[in-house]
Amino acid sequence: MEANLQSVSREKIEYLWRSLADGTADPQAGIFGPPSVSWKVSRESGLFLGAGRAALLQLAHPWVATALEQHSNLRSDPLARFHNTFRVVFTMIFGTLDQALAASHHVYHLHTRIQGVLSDSVGAYSLGSRYEANDVNALVWVFATLIDSALLAYERTLPPLSNDEREAYYAESKTLAALFGIPPAALPEDWSGFEAYNRTMLNSNMLGVNALSRELAHRILHGLGSWLPVPNWYRAITTASMPGRLRVEFSLPYGDQDEAVALKASEWLPQIYRRLPEVLRFVGPYQEAQRRLAGRRVGTLTRASNRLWIGQAQMMFSELDS
């Protein structure tokens, strides 16, 4: 099968960049700014609790798994993959308008170089069929995993958003999606539509797990190739949050003991998390944005938090990143 590619053209992405620039009221505050639900949700370090789930859901798309194998250093340096993802997303959310657009330029130009053919037949995709990272449908799925997993992680440790906040969060996410090259028309209209999209994808042959994606998933969940160990409780809550179909296809162990570990973690995590001081609870890029708007320099603790989350002391993208 040859997939129906719908690539994001240079003309389309430039139109989205102009629209975002024209619609930003305060370039220093960035595209969203302090009053947004996006800042409220994305500032929480607890979002890390959804990172493993998002990564596995992405690997369930055969194009993503193949692209990561052929065009990334996920095997040798999984921490770099984590840093690169959060560097882009946090800069888009908490950076200035110029920084957010620079991150978008970086992603678009990077994706133009990521294309190839599948090395296996998986789901709806046949051996030798073409893939492109800038395909709209693939971008929507990757984006959906980030948004859905972020909200699940947020509500694992904090009170759930109100219905109005949830709708506002999703409406803002469409703006974030534009920075990835996804036009608003490609996204569901509201949160209920977004949930329906996820259900449809999870029940379709547009997702599928093979030996490659299964191996990469287990490497991520066990921290292989990284100095950072993955605790058993994190694997348990990640597995618990996975859709049943993919839990089986990824061969993720989840017996009575694993379920007990996940349930226990769900009890102690909120209690500990809500007592954390803001310097630990809120991610470095959010703290950097707060200092920027207050006219203050980025301090040592914020730089340290940034290095943890985005692999560098401050949010920025250079010309070499494009």
C-alpha positions in Angstrom: 0.0 0.0 0.0 1.3 3.5 -0.8 0.1 5.9 1.8 -1.7 9.1 0.8 0.9 11.7 1.7 -0.3 15.2 2.5 2.9 17.1 3.0 3.1 20.5 4.7 4.4 22.8 1.9 6.7 25.8 2.5 3.8 28.0 1.4 1.4 26.6 3.9 3.8 26.8 6.8 4.8 30.3 6.0 1.1 31.3 6.0 0.7 29.7 9.5 3.8 31.6 10.7 2.4 34.9 9.5 -1.0 34.2 11.0 0.6 33.4 14.4 2.7 36.5 14.3 -0.2 38.7 13.4 -2.4 37.1 16.2 0.1 37.5 19.0 -0.8 40.5 21.2 2.5 40.6 23.3 5.5 39.1 21.5 7.5 39.1 24.8 4.9 37.0 26.5 4.9 34.7 23.6 2.0 33.1 21.7 0.1 32.0 24.8 1.2 34.1 27.9 0.6 33.8 31.6 -3.2 33.8 31.6 -3.4 30.7 29.3 -4.3 27.2 30.3 -1.3 26.0 28.3 1.0 27.8 30.8 -1.0 26.4 33.7 -0.7 22.8 32.5 2.7 22.8 30.8 4.6 24.5 33.7 4.2 21.3 35.8 7.1 19.0 36.0 4.6 16.2 36.7 4.0 16.2 32.9 7.1 13.9 32.8 4.7 11.2 34.1 3.1 11.1 30.6 6.3 11.2 28.6 6.7 7.4 28.4 3.1 7.0 27.3 3.4 9.6 24.6 6.6 8.0 23.3 5.0 4.6 23.1 1.9 5.8 21.4 4.1 7.5 18.8 6.0 4.3 18.2 2.7 2.6 17.5 2.6 4.6 14.2 4.8 2.6 11.8 6.2 5.8 10.2 7.4 7.2 13.5 9.1 4.0 14.6 10.9 3.7 11.2 11.9 7.3 11.1 13.3 7.1 14.6 15.3 4.1 13.6 16.6 5.5 10.4 17.0 9.2 11.3 17.6 9.5 15.0 20.0 8.5 17.8 17.2 7.1 20.0 19.1 3.8 20.5 22.4 5.4 21.6 21.1 8.6 23.3 17.5 8.4 24.4 18.0 11.3 26.7 18.8 13.6 23.8 15.5 12.6 22.2 13.8 13.6 25.4 15.7 16.9 25.5 15.0 17.7 21.9 11.3 17.1 22.3 10.9 19.3 25.4 13.2 22.0 24.0 10.9 22.4 21.1 7.6 22.2 22.9 8.6 24.3 25.9 10.1 27.0 23.7 6.9 27.2 21.6 4.8 27.5 24.8 7.0 29.7 27.1 9.3 31.4 24.6 8.9 34.8 23.1 7.2 35.0 19.7 10.5 35.1 18.0 11.8 32.1 20.0 8.6 30.1 19.3 8.8 30.8 15.6 12.5 29.8 15.6 11.5 26.5 17.2 8.9 26.0 14.5 11.4 26.8 11.7 13.7 24.3 13.3 11.1 21.5 13.4 9.9 22.1 9.8 13.4 22.1 8.3 14.3 19.0 10.3 11.2 17.2 9.1 11.9 18.0 5.5 15.0 15.8 5.8 13.1 12.9 7.4 11.7 10.6 4.8 12.2 7.1 3.5 10.5 3.8 3.0 9.2 1.2 5.5 11.3 -1.8 6.1 8.4 -4.0 7.1 4.6 -4.3 6.5 2.7 -3.1 9.5 -1.0 -2.4 9.9 -2.2 -0.4 6.9 1.3 0.2 5.6 3.1 -2.2 3.2 6.8 -3.0 2.9 8.6 -0.3 0.8 5.8 2.3 1.2 7.0 5.9 1.5 6.8 8.0 4.7 7.5 11.7 5.3 7.8 13.4 8.7 6.0 16.5 7.3 2.9 14.5 6.4 -0.1 16.2 8.0 -1.8 13.0 9.2 1.3 11.7 10.9 1.9 15.1 12.5 -1.6 15.1 13.9 -1.1 11.7 15.5 2.2 12.7 17.1 0.7 16.0 18.3 -2.4 14.2 19.7 -0.2 11.9 21.8 1.5 14.9 23.4 -1.7 16.8 24.2 -3.6 13.8 25.5 -0.7 12.4 27.6 0.1 15.8 29.0 -3.4 16.2 30.4 -3.5 12.7 31.8 -0.2 13.3 33.6 -1.5 16.7 34.9 -4.6 15.1 36.3 -2.6 12.3 37.9 -1.1 14.7 40.4 -3.5 17.7 40.5 -7.2 18.4 40.5 -8.7 17.9 37.0 -9.4 20.9 34.7 -12.9 22.2 34.6 -14.9 21.6 31.4 -14.3 25.2 30.3 -10.6 24.9 31.1 -10.3 21.7 29.1 -12.0 23.3 26.1 -9.7 26.3 26.4 -6.7 24.0 26.6 -7.7 22.2 23.5 -8.4 25.5 21.6 -5.0 26.7 22.6 -3.5 23.4 21.5 -4.6 24.2 17.9 -2.4 27.2 17.9 0.5 25.1 19.2 -0.3 22.6 16.4 0.1 25.3 13.8 3.7 25.7 14.9 4.2 22.1 13.9 2.7 22.8 10.5 -0.8 21.4 11.2 -3.6 23.6 9.8 -6.6 24.1 12.0 -8.9 22.3 9.5 -6.9 19.1 10.0 -7.8 19.0 13.7 -11.1 18.0 15.4 -13.3 21.0 16.3 -13.4 20.5 20.1 -12.3 18.2 23.0 -15.0 15.6 22.4 -14.0 15.5 18.8 -10.4 15.1 19.8 -11.3 12.2 22.1 -13.3 10.6 19.2 -10.3 11.0 16.9 -8.1 9.2 19.5 -10.6 6.3 19.8 -10.8 6.0 16.0 -7.0 5.8 15.7 -6.6 3.3 18.5 -9.2 1.0 16.9 -7.8 1.3 13.3 -5.0 -0.3 11.3 -3.3 3.1 11.0 -1.5 2.0 14.1 0.4 -1.2 14.5 3.3 -2.7 16.4 6.1 -4.8 14.9 9.4 -6.1 16.2 11.2 -2.7 15.7 8.6 -0.6 17.6 8.4 -3.2 20.3 12.1 -3.2 20.8 12.3 0.6 20.9 9.5 0.8 23.4 11.2 -1.6 25.8 14.4 0.3 25.5 12.6 3.5 26.5 10.8 1.9 29.4 14.1 0.4 30.8 16.3 3.4 30.1 18.6 1.4 27.8 21.4 3.6 26.3 20.9 6.2 29.1 22.6 6.8 32.4 19.2 7.7 33.9 17.5 4.6 35.4 13.7 4.1 35.0 12.1 3.2 38.3 9.7 0.2 38.4 6.8 2.4 39.5 7.2 4.6 36.4 7.0 1.6 34.1 3.9 0.4 36.0 2.0 3.7 35.7 3.0 4.0 32.1 1.8 0.5 31.2 -1.4 1.1 33.2 -2.1 4.2 31.1 -1.7 2.5 27.8 -4.7 1.4 25.8 -5.3 -2.3 26.2 -4.7 -3.2 22.6 -1.3 -1.6 22.5 -0.4 -3.0 25.9 -0.8 -6.4 24.3 0.9 -5.5 21.0 3.9 -4.0 22.8 4.1 -7.1 25.1 4.1 -4.9 28.2 3.9 -7.0 31.4 1.0 -6.0 33.6 0.1 -8.6 36.1 -1.4 -8.3 39.6 1.9 -7.0 41.1 2.3 -4.4 38.4 -1.2 -3.2 38.9 -0.7 -2.9 42.6 2.5 -0.9 42.1 0.6 1.5 39.7 -2.3 1.9 42.1 0.0 2.6 45.0 2.0 5.2 43.0 -1.3 6.9 42.1 -1.9 7.4 45.8 1.5 8.7 47.0 2.5 10.7 43.9 -0.2 13.5 44.4 0.6 13.8 48.1 4.4 14.3 47.5 4.0 16.4 44.3 1.7 19.0 45.8 4.2 19.7 48.6 7.1 20.4 46.2 8.5 24.0 46.2 7.9 25.9 43.0 11.5 25.8 42.0 11.2 22.0 41.7 7.5 21.7 40.7 7.6 24.2 37.8 9.8 23.5 34.8 12.8 25.7 34.0 11.4 27.2 30.8 8.3 28.4 32.7 10.6 30.0 35.4 12.7 31.6 32.7 9.5 33.1 31.1 8.4 34.5 34.4 11.8 36.1 35.0 11.8 37.5 31.4 8.4 39.2 31.9 9.6 40.5 35.3 12.7 42.0 33.7 15.0 39.7 35.7 18.0 37.6 34.6 17.8 33.9 34.5 19.2 32.5 37.8 21.4 29.5 38.6 18.5 27.3 39.7 16.5 28.1 36.6 19.5 27.3 34.4 19.9 24.0 36.2 16.3 23.1 35.7 16.5 24.1 32.0 19.5 21.7 31.6 17.5 18.9 33.1 14.4 19.5 30.9 15.8 20.9 27.6 19.5 20.1 27.7 20.7 23.7 27.7 20.7 26.7 30.1 18.1 28.8 28.2 15.5 28.6 25.6 17.0 29.5 22.2 17.4 28.1 18.7 20.4 29.2 16.6 20.7 29.4 12.8 22.5 26.0 13.0 19.3 24.4 14.3 17.4 25.2 11.1 
